[in-house]
């Protein structure tokens, strides 16, 4: 029986791939045979991550490569995609993961805080999706997974900019799904809940316990929980799924 998670011969672009969920996605896709290109804004960190991931892969595996790119820059995203196409000939998977926070109550939120979050989190999805979509249409195949958040579904005090951007990703991704479905291209969203990352690890135990009370499974999620969901949406098992939001939140937003 063919392994649905064997992505040998596939090429992926992961944005925001140097930390947290993005790094795990880069590492996981590479271990499943994908040739992974990932981007971030820190050149030294990106090179270090690529070296660490490549060192753990079998000798004959496709290696990961890093690009220093700000996804808010339309032209830079286009240039990166052109470079990848020149090097690999195709992009089969796009994972829109790059994101930032600039949290504050609305009355204290600066215009720059709003603009920066929108530029990276939402416009970044537009920039990269637009850059890859022509090639996917020509090939009549593609899988796009964009990282939203439960905050985009429920809102959160002090995160009006982040919630708006993450909600925008859902509207964008669903619209894109309608446009390209006939070309065998799917566009789906993942909405993680509270995931164990550097940010949550900085919280004290009392704060973490308070969060767990909101989650029916009574634990924070892991980067593995998110990467497993992405693998499913990229696999042939999800060929008939598009325009959907998969909540990876431990039941936090059970409707």
Secondary structure, DSSP 8 states (H G I E B T S, - for coil): ---TT--TT-EEEEES-SSHHHHHHHHHHHHTT-EEEEEES-HHHHHHHHHHHHHHS-TTS---EEEE--TT-HHHHHHHHHHHHHHHS---EEEE---------GGG--HHHHHHHIIIIIIHHHHHHHHHHHHHHHHT-EEEEEE--THHHH--TT-HHHHHHHHHHHHHHHHHHHHHGGGTEEEEEEEE-SB-SHHHHTS-HHHHHHHHTT-TT-S-B-HHHHHHHHHHHHSGGGTT--S-EEEESTTTT--
